[in-house]
Amino acid sequence: MQKRAQEEREQRSLQEAKELETKGIDIDLIKHWITANTDAMLKNQELKEYLEKQVQAKDKVETEMLEEGDRMTELLITKEKLEYEKEELEEVPEAERDEGRVLEIEDQLKDVALEINSITETLDMLEETLAFVQSQAHQVEEEIESFDLDSVQPLSFSALDSVESARATLKTFFQVVLDLNIYKRDLETKCIEQDENVIRLTAGVRTLEARVQYMLEHGGQDGYATQVAK
């Protein structure tokens, strides 16, 4: 019955297409116009969402660079203070000099130098990342600017101003939308089925893990079966 209903629908569609063709209405042209412009608008929307992500990534990188820069400033101030203190200690006569403090300052200066080098490497990496993100954002902005809704050309064929052509256009448009919704529903159904399969597989794996663990702790499969029965 489903096969027969499908065949009847296809026959009706062919008959309607032939009738419209005799009136100068090109259904394929209408479908192409709807699909092409819809794809263009969807791509534009995707580009805007991608651009937003790139801007967020750019802000994050810039924040990290500011934080690393603040750390660098603190370390440079600490380094300057330690070097000044070391110079003062070295001006003291050797007999009165606090050699222990001098050695301690030298160790602290080594640690500060290592941290400064680490921050420098991090800043270099962040600068490269920022340059890449800015390049991507600039490229996307150019693509977005190249698309203009006003540039979408209206349908133009001989029977455009007839009632039949208006009906055909609306019917074709809603059919395209219906096809997209059916595809979306089928895709969502498949995703749900895959999620359910993953859940079942995960539960099975956990059951096997629990079984193996119990057998390791109590020994033998009979003990596990008895415990499950209880």
C-alpha positions as CSV (number, residue, x, y, z in Angstrom):
1,M,0.0,0.0,0.0
2,Q,2.9,2.4,0.8
3,K,4.5,1.6,-2.5
4,R,1.3,2.2,-4.4
5,A,0.7,5.5,-2.6
6,Q,4.3,6.6,-3.5
7,E,3.7,5.7,-7.1
8,E,0.5,7.6,-7.2
9,R,2.2,10.7,-5.7
10,E,4.9,10.5,-8.3
11,Q,2.4,10.2,-11.1
12,R,0.5,13.2,-9.8
13,S,3.7,15.2,-9.6
14,L,4.6,14.3,-13.2
15,Q,1.2,15.3,-14.4
16,E,1.3,18.6,-12.5
17,A,4.8,19.3,-13.9
18,K,3.6,18.6,-17.5
19,E,0.6,20.9,-17.0
20,L,2.8,23.7,-15.6
21,E,5.3,23.2,-18.4
22,T,2.6,23.8,-21.0
23,K,1.8,27.1,-19.3
24,G,5.5,28.2,-19.4
25,I,6.3,27.5,-15.8
26,D,9.7,25.9,-15.2
27,I,9.6,24.0,-11.9
28,D,13.3,23.1,-12.1
29,L,14.1,26.8,-12.4
30,I,12.0,27.5,-9.3
31,K,13.7,24.7,-7.3
32,H,17.1,25.9,-8.4
33,W,16.4,29.5,-7.4
34,I,15.0,28.5,-4.0
35,T,17.8,26.0,-3.2
36,A,20.6,28.2,-4.4
37,N,19.5,31.3,-2.5
38,T,18.7,29.2,0.6
39,D,22.2,27.7,0.5
40,A,23.7,31.1,0.2
41,M,21.8,32.5,3.2
42,L,22.6,29.4,5.3
43,K,26.3,29.7,4.4
44,N,26.2,33.4,5.3
45,Q,24.7,32.5,8.7
46,E,27.3,29.9,9.3
47,L,30.0,32.4,8.5
48,K,28.6,34.8,11.0
49,E,28.5,32.2,13.7
50,Y,32.1,31.2,12.8
51,L,33.2,34.8,12.9
52,E,31.7,35.2,16.4
53,K,33.7,32.2,17.5
54,Q,36.9,33.6,16.1
55,V,36.2,37.0,17.8
56,Q,35.8,35.1,21.1
57,A,39.0,33.2,20.5
58,K,40.8,36.5,19.7
59,D,39.5,38.1,22.9
60,K,40.6,35.0,24.9
61,V,44.1,35.1,23.4
62,E,44.4,38.9,24.0
63,T,43.3,38.4,27.7
64,E,46.0,35.6,28.1
65,M,48.6,37.9,26.6
66,L,47.7,40.7,29.0
67,E,47.9,38.3,32.0
68,E,51.3,37.0,30.8
69,G,52.4,40.6,30.3
70,D,51.4,41.5,33.9
71,R,53.4,38.5,35.1
72,M,56.4,39.6,33.1
73,T,56.2,43.1,34.5
74,E,56.1,41.8,38.1
75,L,59.1,39.5,37.4
76,L,61.1,42.3,35.9
77,I,60.5,44.5,38.9
78,T,61.5,41.6,41.2
79,K,64.6,41.0,39.2
80,E,65.6,44.7,39.4
81,K,65.1,44.7,43.2
82,L,67.2,41.5,43.6
83,E,70.0,42.9,41.4
84,Y,70.0,46.1,43.4
85,E,70.1,44.3,46.7
86,K,72.9,42.1,45.4
87,E,74.9,45.1,44.4
88,E,74.5,46.7,47.8
89,L,75.7,43.5,49.5
90,E,78.7,43.2,47.2
91,E,79.7,46.8,48.2
92,V,80.0,45.7,51.8
93,P,83.5,44.5,52.9
94,E,83.9,40.8,52.4
95,A,84.4,40.2,56.1
96,E,81.0,41.8,56.9
97,R,79.2,40.6,53.8
98,D,76.2,38.3,54.2
99,E,77.3,35.6,51.8
100,G,74.3,33.4,52.6
101,R,72.0,36.1,51.4
102,V,74.1,36.7,48.2
103,L,73.8,33.0,47.4
104,E,70.1,33.1,48.1
105,I,69.6,36.1,45.8
106,E,71.6,34.4,43.0
107,D,69.3,31.3,43.2
108,Q,66.2,33.6,43.1
109,L,67.6,35.4,40.1
110,K,68.0,32.1,38.3
111,D,64.4,31.1,39.1
112,V,63.2,34.6,37.9
113,A,65.2,34.2,34.6
114,L,63.7,30.8,34.0
115,E,60.2,32.2,34.5
116,I,60.9,35.2,32.2
117,N,62.1,32.8,29.5
118,S,59.0,30.7,29.9
119,I,56.7,33.7,29.7
120,T,58.6,35.0,26.6
121,E,58.0,31.6,24.9
122,T,54.3,31.7,25.9
123,L,53.9,35.2,24.5
124,D,55.6,34.3,21.3
125,M,53.2,31.4,20.9
126,L,50.2,33.5,21.8
127,E,51.3,36.1,19.2
128,E,51.3,33.5,16.5
129,T,47.9,32.2,17.6
130,L,46.5,35.8,17.6
131,A,47.9,36.4,14.1
132,F,46.2,33.3,12.8
133,V,42.9,34.0,14.5
134,Q,42.9,37.6,13.2
135,S,43.7,36.3,9.7
136,Q,40.8,33.8,9.8
137,A,38.4,36.5,11.1
138,H,39.5,38.9,8.4
139,Q,38.9,36.3,5.7
140,V,35.5,35.5,7.1
141,E,34.5,39.1,7.2
142,E,35.4,39.5,3.6
143,E,33.2,36.5,2.7
144,I,30.3,37.9,4.7
145,E,30.7,41.4,3.1
146,S,30.7,39.8,-0.4
147,F,27.1,38.5,0.2
148,D,24.2,40.9,0.2
149,L,20.6,40.0,0.6
150,D,19.7,42.7,-1.8
151,S,21.7,41.0,-4.4
152,V,19.3,38.0,-4.5
153,Q,17.7,38.2,-7.9
154,P,14.0,37.6,-8.2
155,L,12.6,34.9,-10.4
156,S,12.2,35.9,-14.0
157,F,10.4,33.9,-16.6
158,S,7.5,34.5,-19.0
159,A,4.7,33.3,-16.7
160,L,5.9,34.9,-13.5
161,D,2.9,37.3,-13.3
162,S,0.3,34.5,-13.7
163,V,-1.7,33.0,-10.8
164,E,-0.5,29.5,-11.8
165,S,3.1,30.5,-11.6
166,A,2.5,32.1,-8.1
167,R,0.9,28.9,-6.9
168,A,3.6,26.7,-8.4
169,T,6.3,28.9,-6.8
170,L,4.7,28.7,-3.4
171,K,4.0,24.9,-3.7
172,T,7.6,24.3,-4.8
173,F,9.0,26.5,-2.0
174,F,7.0,24.6,0.7
175,Q,8.0,21.3,-0.9
176,V,11.6,22.2,-0.6
177,V,11.1,23.2,3.1
178,L,9.2,20.0,3.7
179,D,12.0,17.9,2.2
180,L,14.5,19.8,4.4
181,N,12.4,19.2,7.5
182,I,12.0,15.5,6.7
183,Y,15.8,15.2,6.2
184,K,16.3,17.0,9.5
185,R,13.9,14.7,11.3
186,D,15.5,11.6,9.9
187,L,18.9,12.9,10.9
188,E,17.8,13.6,14.4
189,T,16.2,10.1,14.7
190,K,19.5,8.5,13.6
191,C,21.4,10.6,16.1
192,I,19.0,9.5,18.9
193,E,19.4,5.9,17.8
194,Q,23.2,6.2,17.9
195,D,23.0,7.8,21.3
196,E,20.9,4.9,22.6
197,N,23.3,2.4,21.1
198,V,26.2,4.1,22.8
199,I,24.3,4.1,26.1
200,R,23.6,0.4,25.8
201,L,27.2,-0.4,24.9
202,T,28.5,1.7,27.8
203,A,26.2,-0.1,30.2
204,G,27.4,-3.5,28.8
205,V,31.0,-2.5,29.2
206,R,30.4,-1.4,32.8
207,T,28.6,-4.7,33.5
208,L,31.5,-6.7,32.2
209,E,34.0,-4.5,34.2
210,A,32.0,-5.1,37.3
211,R,31.8,-8.9,36.6
212,V,35.6,-9.1,36.0
213,Q,36.3,-7.1,39.2
214,Y,34.0,-9.3,41.3
215,M,35.6,-12.4,39.9
216,L,39.1,-11.0,40.7
217,E,38.1,-10.3,44.2
218,H,36.0,-13.4,45.0
219,G,37.4,-15.9,42.4
220,G,35.4,-18.0,39.9
221,Q,32.3,-17.3,37.8
222,D,30.0,-19.4,40.1
223,G,30.4,-16.9,42.9
224,Y,29.4,-14.0,40.6
225,A,26.3,-15.9,39.4
226,T,25.3,-16.6,42.9
227,Q,25.8,-12.9,43.9
228,V,23.7,-11.7,40.9
229,A,20.9,-14.2,41.8
230,K,20.8,-12.8,45.3
